[in-house]
Amino acid sequence: MAGLVGWVPRWCWRIGFWTVVLAVLVLSLLPVDYLPEQATTVWDKAQHAFGFAVLTVLGLWAYPSRARLVLPGLLMLGALIELAQGATGWRHGDWQDVLANAVGVALGALLGFMGRPTTSSR
């Protein structure tokens, strides 16, 4: 998979990473009325884990030499989003969402390290 990832210029991965960061922030802070209704609590947690897994994979592929910053940075982002939700007045923060985000970072790290390009790539 590393060869496939290496075919895409690093700047493309970086644009993808920051686009998904922005999308996660916007979707996390929008009033609930603007979002599709959640089917179950488990589905909500799966969405958190999936979103942060995608962020982690993109982050590791975009910044392969900075995994020591990407991983804790995404964990912090997940926690800060929950704090920000609690401050909005129309959303509420949830420690279980923080945990689901962390599970997503862990899963994304497994996938991201398998396909991560070398630091000498573009």
FENPEWO-V368295 format. One record per backbone hydrogen bond with DSSP energy under -0.5 kcal/mol. NH is the residue of the N-H (numbers start at 1). CO is the residue of the C=O. If there is no record, write none. Layout:
# FENPEWO-V368295
NH:CO
NH:CO
This chain:
# FENPEWO-V368295
5:1
6:2
7:3
7:4
8:4
8:5
12:9
13:9
14:10
15:11
16:12
17:13
18:14
19:15
20:16
21:17
22:18
23:19
24:20
25:21
26:22
27:23
28:24
29:25
30:26
32:90
34:31
35:32
44:40
45:41
46:42
47:43
48:44
49:45
50:46
51:47
52:48
53:49
54:50
55:51
56:52
57:53
58:54
59:55
60:56
61:57
62:58
63:59
66:63
67:64
69:66
70:66
71:67
73:69
74:70
75:71
76:72
77:73
78:74
79:75
80:76
81:77
82:78
83:79
84:80
85:81
86:82
87:83
88:84
88:85
89:85
89:91
91:85
97:94
98:94
99:95
100:96
101:97
102:98
103:99
104:100
105:101
106:102
107:103
108:104
109:105
110:106
111:107
112:108
113:109
114:110
115:111
116:112
121:118
